[in-house]
Amino acid sequence: MMFDQILNRLVPGAEFRFGTIEELRMSRKAGDKVPVERLETITVYDNYDSIIWEDRNTAKPTLAVCESEWAIIRKERSNEGIDELRRDGYGSIESQLEMQFDDMRDGTTKWYDHITSVKEQYPKDVV
């Protein structure tokens, strides 16, 4: 989980930061001929216990609330590609309006049937 994204959605504007760890890593900087082992400071965004809550006006969301919000974020992301496929499948607004007009005039359901078939072809996860 990326707690920075979760907290910014749950409590916009709240004051918090994340703890850091120091870790030995191999890296190459300008001028290095070979990778060198260096002690690097790394900010930890994916651990609930690393959140340092500094906001006095808002309570820190619980881990359970954060997990629930992360599930919503993941479902929204999984549906992003579906939205594009559906837009392509629906056709232009002009053609949809034409179908709706014809349906009203002729007592048919061609527009509804078309939209339903696109939605069935590209189902979304329920958020």
Contacts in CASP RR format, 6 or more apart in sequence:
PFRMAT RR
TARGET T0000
AUTHOR 0000-0000-0000
METHOD contacts of the structure
MODEL  1
MMFDQILNRLVPGAEFRFGTIEELRMSRKAGDKVPVERLETITVYDNYDS
IIWEDRNTAKPTLAVCESEWAIIRKERSNEGIDELRRDGYGSIESQLEMQ
FDDMRDGTTKWYDHITSVKEQYPKDVV
1 46 0 8 1.000
1 48 0 8 1.000
1 66 0 8 1.000
1 67 0 8 1.000
1 70 0 8 1.000
2 45 0 8 1.000
2 46 0 8 1.000
2 70 0 8 1.000
3 18 0 8 1.000
3 45 0 8 1.000
3 46 0 8 1.000
3 47 0 8 1.000
3 48 0 8 1.000
3 50 0 8 1.000
3 51 0 8 1.000
3 66 0 8 1.000
4 18 0 8 1.000
4 45 0 8 1.000
5 73 0 8 1.000
6 61 0 8 1.000
6 66 0 8 1.000
6 69 0 8 1.000
6 70 0 8 1.000
6 73 0 8 1.000
7 14 0 8 1.000
7 16 0 8 1.000
7 51 0 8 1.000
7 61 0 8 1.000
7 66 0 8 1.000
9 69 0 8 1.000
9 73 0 8 1.000
10 61 0 8 1.000
10 65 0 8 1.000
10 66 0 8 1.000
10 69 0 8 1.000
11 55 0 8 1.000
11 58 0 8 1.000
11 61 0 8 1.000
13 55 0 8 1.000
14 53 0 8 1.000
14 55 0 8 1.000
14 58 0 8 1.000
15 53 0 8 1.000
15 54 0 8 1.000
15 55 0 8 1.000
16 51 0 8 1.000
16 52 0 8 1.000
16 53 0 8 1.000
16 54 0 8 1.000
16 55 0 8 1.000
16 60 0 8 1.000
17 52 0 8 1.000
17 54 0 8 1.000
18 43 0 8 1.000
18 44 0 8 1.000
18 45 0 8 1.000
18 50 0 8 1.000
18 51 0 8 1.000
18 52 0 8 1.000
19 43 0 8 1.000
19 44 0 8 1.000
19 50 0 8 1.000
19 51 0 8 1.000
19 52 0 8 1.000
20 41 0 8 1.000
20 42 0 8 1.000
20 43 0 8 1.000
20 44 0 8 1.000
21 41 0 8 1.000
21 42 0 8 1.000
21 44 0 8 1.000
22 39 0 8 1.000
22 40 0 8 1.000
22 41 0 8 1.000
22 42 0 8 1.000
23 39 0 8 1.000
23 40 0 8 1.000
23 42 0 8 1.000
24 37 0 8 1.000
24 38 0 8 1.000
24 39 0 8 1.000
24 40 0 8 1.000
25 37 0 8 1.000
25 38 0 8 1.000
25 40 0 8 1.000
26 35 0 8 1.000
26 36 0 8 1.000
26 37 0 8 1.000
26 38 0 8 1.000
27 35 0 8 1.000
27 36 0 8 1.000
27 38 0 8 1.000
27 40 0 8 1.000
28 34 0 8 1.000
28 35 0 8 1.000
28 36 0 8 1.000
29 36 0 8 1.000
44 50 0 8 1.000
48 63 0 8 1.000
48 66 0 8 1.000
51 60 0 8 1.000
53 60 0 8 1.000
61 69 0 8 1.000
72 127 0 8 1.000
75 125 0 8 1.000
75 126 0 8 1.000
75 127 0 8 1.000
76 127 0 8 1.000
78 125 0 8 1.000
79 124 0 8 1.000
79 125 0 8 1.000
79 127 0 8 1.000
82 122 0 8 1.000
82 123 0 8 1.000
82 124 0 8 1.000
85 122 0 8 1.000
86 118 0 8 1.000
86 119 0 8 1.000
86 122 0 8 1.000
89 118 0 8 1.000
89 122 0 8 1.000
90 96 0 8 1.000
90 114 0 8 1.000
90 115 0 8 1.000
90 118 0 8 1.000
96 111 0 8 1.000
96 115 0 8 1.000
99 110 0 8 1.000
99 111 0 8 1.000
99 114 0 8 1.000
100 111 0 8 1.000
102 108 0 8 1.000
102 110 0 8 1.000
102 111 0 8 1.000
103 109 0 8 1.000
103 110 0 8 1.000
103 111 0 8 1.000
103 112 0 8 1.000
END
